[in-house]
Amino acid sequence: MAELCVALVAGEASGDILGAGLMRALKARHPQVRFIGVGGPLMQAEGLTSYFPMERLAVMGLVEVLGRLRELLKRRKELIQTLIAERPDVFIGIDAPDFTLNIELNLRKAGIKTVHYVSPSVWAWRQKRVLKIREGCDLMLTLFPFEARFYEEKGVPVRFVGHPLADSIPLDADRNAAREQLGLVEGPLVALMPGSRGGEVGRLGALFLDTAQRLRELVPGVHFVSPCANAERRAQLEQMLQGRDLPVTLLDGRSHQALAACDAVLIASGTATLEALLFKRPMVVAYRLAPLTYWILKRLVKSPYVSLPNLLAQRMLVPELLQEAATAEALAQTLAPLVQGGVQQTEGFDQIHRTLRRDASNQAADAVLTLLESR
């Protein structure tokens, strides 16, 4: 077997997880493989030689990006030069589209095969990016089936590989075991998940706690659990809890255990809704943006739904309460019946989980190697 050289670039922790899984699967099929590029600790543990620390790419928010733009552009330019000189057999950009799509475009022009793993939300907005993807990418690997359909219509070679979380989260999570591990009481339990970023918790935290207070009148004996993404989010919520008499257990991380333990979830729109779906916990999705941002997005977004569960179901499977509609009263009224019920949601979730459970890393490795055989 000839040696294979695979270049990968991941920009943040979620990409590091995907990259490491893909590298493991590639090694199992092709032991003579060498990995170069940029990745985090997990990818490095699988044997990646990282040209610089992945943290230099993990930037959130427009303002932060502007502060680092010169460095990011310089790094990208150097990376493109290095990779064209190295001539790997294939380049795989993992998520981070604003950074990786441009690399793919340049490498493909230089005759190097390119793959993009994890579709940007082109189906929802900035649809013109598809043209750039079609030009820069020999193969798109998507986590969701509706994304693959979109690319097929636009003439981009695509393979739906499934979602690694669907592989790792059990089809039937043990609620009692999770409660025991967290030391939580018997009785109705609702998870409050107002997001992982400061701005989200700032906009939704107090609303979620107001909803919890109203819910106590509707669901006797209800308790709450809230997993905090980090120490800052925990401090934010502790501040908001002052002067309230609410039975809320705050956790450091451990969102999967919180989801397994609870009966229903009040959740911000985002990736966490997929996790709640995979744990089969009925949910109500809420979101509030700055009014101007919302007004702009309303005009840009081409999708009838905001939350992933509804995008995946292609119907209104979970309630979405956005902007002015997201009041404590409305959220509590919508959530209350789900604490004891919600079976229509969970049956839909189970179907979606089985669709997404395809052994993603192995599917992705197969697709990459098939692409290489065709050269």
C-alpha positions in Angstrom: 0.0 0.0 0.0 1.4 3.4 -1.0 1.7 6.0 1.7 -1.2 8.3 1.8 -0.8 12.0 3.0 -4.0 13.5 4.3 -4.2 17.2 5.3 -6.9 18.3 7.7 -7.8 21.7 9.2 -10.2 22.0 12.1 -11.0 25.4 13.8 -12.6 24.5 17.1 -13.3 21.7 19.6 -16.3 20.2 17.8 -14.2 19.9 14.6 -11.3 18.4 16.6 -13.7 15.6 17.7 -14.9 15.0 14.1 -11.4 15.1 12.8 -10.1 12.6 15.3 -12.9 10.1 14.5 -12.2 10.4 10.8 -8.5 9.9 11.3 -9.1 6.8 13.3 -11.3 5.4 10.6 -8.8 6.3 7.9 -6.0 4.6 9.7 -8.1 1.4 10.2 -8.6 1.2 6.4 -5.2 2.5 5.3 -2.4 1.9 7.9 0.2 3.8 5.7 -1.3 7.2 6.3 0.3 10.5 7.4 -1.6 13.5 8.7 -0.6 17.2 8.4 -2.5 20.4 8.9 -4.1 22.1 11.9 -6.1 20.4 14.7 -6.5 20.2 18.5 -5.4 17.8 21.1 -7.6 14.9 19.9 -6.4 15.1 16.3 -2.8 15.4 17.5 -3.3 12.3 19.7 -4.3 10.4 16.5 -1.0 11.5 14.9 -1.6 14.9 13.3 1.4 17.2 12.9 -0.3 20.5 13.6 1.4 23.5 12.0 0.2 25.9 14.7 -2.2 25.6 17.7 -5.9 25.2 16.7 -6.8 27.8 19.4 -5.5 30.5 17.1 -8.5 29.8 14.8 -11.2 29.4 17.4 -12.7 32.9 17.3 -16.3 33.7 18.1 -18.2 36.8 17.1 -17.6 39.6 14.5 -15.7 42.0 16.7 -13.3 39.4 17.9 -12.7 38.3 14.4 -11.9 41.8 13.3 -9.3 42.1 16.0 -7.5 39.0 14.7 -8.2 39.3 11.0 -4.7 40.2 10.0 -3.3 37.2 11.8 -6.0 34.8 10.5 -5.4 36.0 6.9 -1.6 35.7 7.2 -1.9 32.2 8.7 -4.3 31.1 6.0 -2.0 32.4 3.2 1.0 30.6 4.7 -1.0 27.4 5.2 -2.1 27.4 1.5 1.6 27.9 0.4 2.8 25.1 2.8 0.1 22.7 1.6 0.7 23.4 -2.1 4.4 22.6 -1.5 3.6 19.4 0.5 1.0 18.2 -2.1 -1.1 16.0 0.1 -3.3 13.4 -1.6 -6.4 15.1 -0.2 -7.3 18.1 1.9 -10.2 17.9 4.4 -11.6 21.2 5.8 -13.6 20.5 8.9 -16.4 23.0 9.5 -14.9 26.6 10.1 -16.2 27.5 6.5 -15.0 31.2 6.6 -11.4 29.9 7.0 -11.4 26.5 5.2 -13.5 27.1 2.0 -10.9 29.6 0.7 -8.1 27.0 1.4 -10.1 24.4 -0.5 -10.6 26.8 -3.5 -6.8 27.5 -3.7 -5.7 23.8 -3.3 -8.2 22.5 -5.8 -6.9 25.0 -8.4 -3.4 23.6 -7.7 -4.7 20.1 -8.5 -5.2 18.8 -5.0 -8.4 16.8 -4.1 -10.6 18.7 -1.6 -13.3 17.6 0.9 -15.4 19.7 3.2 -16.8 18.0 6.3 -19.9 19.6 7.9 -22.0 21.8 5.7 -22.2 25.5 6.5 -25.9 26.7 6.7 -26.0 27.6 3.1 -29.5 26.2 2.7 -30.8 28.8 5.1 -28.9 32.0 4.1 -26.1 33.3 2.0 -27.1 30.7 -0.6 -24.6 32.2 -3.1 -21.8 30.5 -1.1 -22.8 27.3 -2.9 -21.1 28.5 -6.0 -17.9 28.9 -4.1 -18.3 25.5 -2.6 -19.0 23.9 -6.0 -15.9 25.6 -7.3 -13.6 24.7 -4.4 -14.8 21.3 -3.3 -14.6 17.8 -4.8 -16.8 16.4 -2.2 -19.1 17.7 0.6 -19.8 15.5 3.6 -23.0 16.4 5.4 -24.2 15.4 8.9 -27.9 15.8 7.9 -30.0 14.4 5.1 -31.8 17.7 4.2 -28.4 19.3 3.5 -27.4 16.5 1.1 -30.6 17.0 -0.8 -29.9 20.7 -1.1 -26.4 20.1 -2.6 -27.6 17.5 -5.0 -30.0 20.1 -6.4 -27.2 22.5 -6.8 -24.8 20.0 -8.5 -22.3 19.6 -5.7 -20.9 16.1 -5.2 -22.2 15.1 -1.7 -22.4 12.3 0.7 -24.6 12.2 3.8 -22.5 10.5 6.5 -24.8 10.8 9.6 -24.0 12.6 12.8 -21.3 11.3 15.3 -23.5 12.4 18.2 -26.2 10.0 17.0 -23.6 7.2 17.1 -22.4 8.0 20.6 -25.7 8.9 22.3 -27.7 5.7 23.2 -31.1 5.2 21.5 -32.6 4.9 25.0 -30.9 7.0 27.7 -31.3 5.8 31.3 -33.2 8.6 33.2 -32.9 7.0 36.6 -29.2 6.3 36.4 -28.6 9.9 35.3 -30.6 11.3 38.2 -28.7 9.1 40.6 -25.3 10.3 39.2 -26.3 13.9 39.6 -27.9 13.3 43.0 -31.3 14.8 41.9 -34.6 14.3 43.6 -37.6 12.3 42.4 -40.4 14.1 40.7 -40.8 16.2 37.6 -37.5 17.7 36.3 -37.1 20.3 33.7 -33.7 21.2 32.2 -33.1 24.9 31.5 -30.6 25.5 28.7 -30.4 29.2 27.8 -27.3 28.8 25.6 -23.5 28.6 26.0 -22.6 32.2 25.1 -22.7 35.3 27.3 -25.0 37.2 25.0 -27.5 34.3 24.8 -27.7 33.9 28.6 -28.0 37.6 28.9 -31.0 37.7 26.7 -32.6 34.4 27.7 -31.5 33.6 31.3 -34.0 35.8 33.2 -36.8 34.8 30.8 -36.1 31.1 31.5 -36.1 31.6 35.2 -39.3 33.6 35.0 -40.8 30.7 33.0 -39.5 28.2 35.7 -41.4 30.3 38.4 -44.6 30.2 36.4 -44.2 26.5 35.7 -44.1 25.7 39.4 -47.8 26.8 39.5 -48.7 24.6 36.6 -46.6 21.5 37.5 -46.7 20.8 41.2 -43.3 19.7 42.6 -41.3 20.5 39.6 -37.5 20.9 40.0 -34.9 22.4 37.6 -31.4 21.5 36.4 -29.2 23.9 34.4 -25.9 22.8 32.9 -23.5 25.7 32.6 -21.0 25.8 29.7 -18.3 27.4 31.8 -17.6 29.4 35.0 -18.7 32.7 33.4 -22.1 31.3 32.4 -22.6 29.9 35.9 -21.8 33.2 37.5 -24.3 34.9 35.2 -27.1 32.5 36.2 -26.2 32.7 39.9 -26.5 36.5 39.7 -29.9 36.1 38.0 -31.1 33.6 40.7 -30.5 36.0 43.5 -33.7 36.9 45.3 -35.7 34.1 43.6 -36.9 31.1 45.4 -36.3 28.5 42.7 -35.3 24.8 43.1 -32.5 24.9 40.5 -29.4 22.7 40.5 -26.6 24.4 38.5 -24.1 22.0 37.0 -20.6 22.6 35.6 -20.9 21.2 32.1 -22.5 17.7 32.2 -25.2 18.7 29.7 -25.6 15.2 28.5 -26.3 13.9 32.0 -28.8 16.8 32.6 -30.6 15.9 29.3 -30.7 12.2 30.3 -32.0 13.0 33.7 -34.8 15.4 32.8 -38.4 15.0 31.7 -38.5 18.1 29.4 -36.3 20.9 28.3 -36.6 24.6 27.8 -33.8 25.4 25.4 -32.2 28.1 23.2 -32.1 27.4 19.5 -28.7 25.9 18.6 -26.7 22.7 18.5 -28.0 21.7 22.0 -31.4 21.1 20.5 -29.9 18.2 18.5 -28.6 16.7 21.7 -32.0 17.1 23.4 -33.6 15.4 20.4 -31.1 12.5 20.6 -31.8 12.1 24.3 -35.6 12.0 23.3 -36.6 14.7 25.7 -39.6 16.8 24.7 -38.6 20.5 24.3 -39.7 24.0 23.8 -37.3 26.1 21.8 -37.0 29.8 22.5 -34.8 32.5 21.0 -34.4 36.3 21.3 -32.0 38.3 19.2 -31.3 42.0 19.2 -34.3 43.5 17.3 -32.1 44.8 14.4 -30.3 41.5 14.0 -33.6 39.7 14.0 -35.1 42.0 11.4 -32.0 41.5 9.1 -32.1 37.7 9.5 -35.9 37.5 8.8 -35.0 38.9 5.4 -32.0 36.7 4.8 -33.1 33.3 6.1 -34.8 31.1 3.6 -36.0 28.4 6.0 -39.4 28.1 7.5 -37.9 26.7 10.8 -35.2 27.9 13.1 -34.5 24.8 15.2 -32.7 21.7 14.1 -35.4 19.3 15.2 -37.9 21.0 12.9 -35.4 21.3 10.0 -34.7 17.5 10.4 -38.4 16.6 10.6 -39.3 19.1 7.8 -42.3 19.9 9.9 -43.2 21.8 13.1 -42.3 19.0 15.5 -41.2 21.2 18.4 -42.7 24.6 19.4 -40.5 27.5 18.5 -41.2 30.8 20.4 -39.2 33.7 19.0 -38.7 37.3 19.9 -41.9 38.9 21.4 -43.7 35.5 21.3 -41.2 34.2 23.8 -42.8 35.3 27.1 -42.6 33.5 30.4 -46.4 32.8 30.3 -46.4 31.4 26.8 -43.3 29.3 27.4 -44.7 27.9 30.7 -48.1 27.1 29.1 -46.4 25.3 26.2 -43.9 23.4 28.3 -46.3 22.2 31.1 -48.1 19.5 29.1 -44.7 18.2 27.8 -43.4 17.4 31.3 -45.7 14.5 31.6 -46.4 13.9 27.9 -44.7 14.9 24.7 -44.8 11.4 23.2 -45.5 12.8 19.7 -42.2 14.7 19.9 -40.3 11.7 21.2 -41.5 9.3 18.5 -40.4 11.8 15.9 -37.0 12.2 17.7 -36.5 8.4 17.6 -37.1 8.2 13.9 -34.6 11.1 13.3 -32.0 9.5 15.6 -32.1 6.2 13.6 -31.8 8.2 10.4 -28.7 10.0 11.6 -27.1 6.9 13.2 -24.9 5.7 10.4 -21.4 5.3 11.9 -20.4 8.8 10.6 -16.6 8.5 10.9 -16.5 5.2 8.9 -18.9 6.6 6.3 -16.7 9.7 6.0 -13.5 7.7 5.6 -15.1 5.5 2.9 -16.2 8.6 1.0 -12.7 10.1 1.2 -11.0 6.9 0.0 -13.6 6.4 -2.8 -12.8 9.9 -4.0 -9.1 9.1 -4.0 -9.6 5.9 -5.9 -11.2 7.9 -8.7 -8.1 9.9 -9.4 
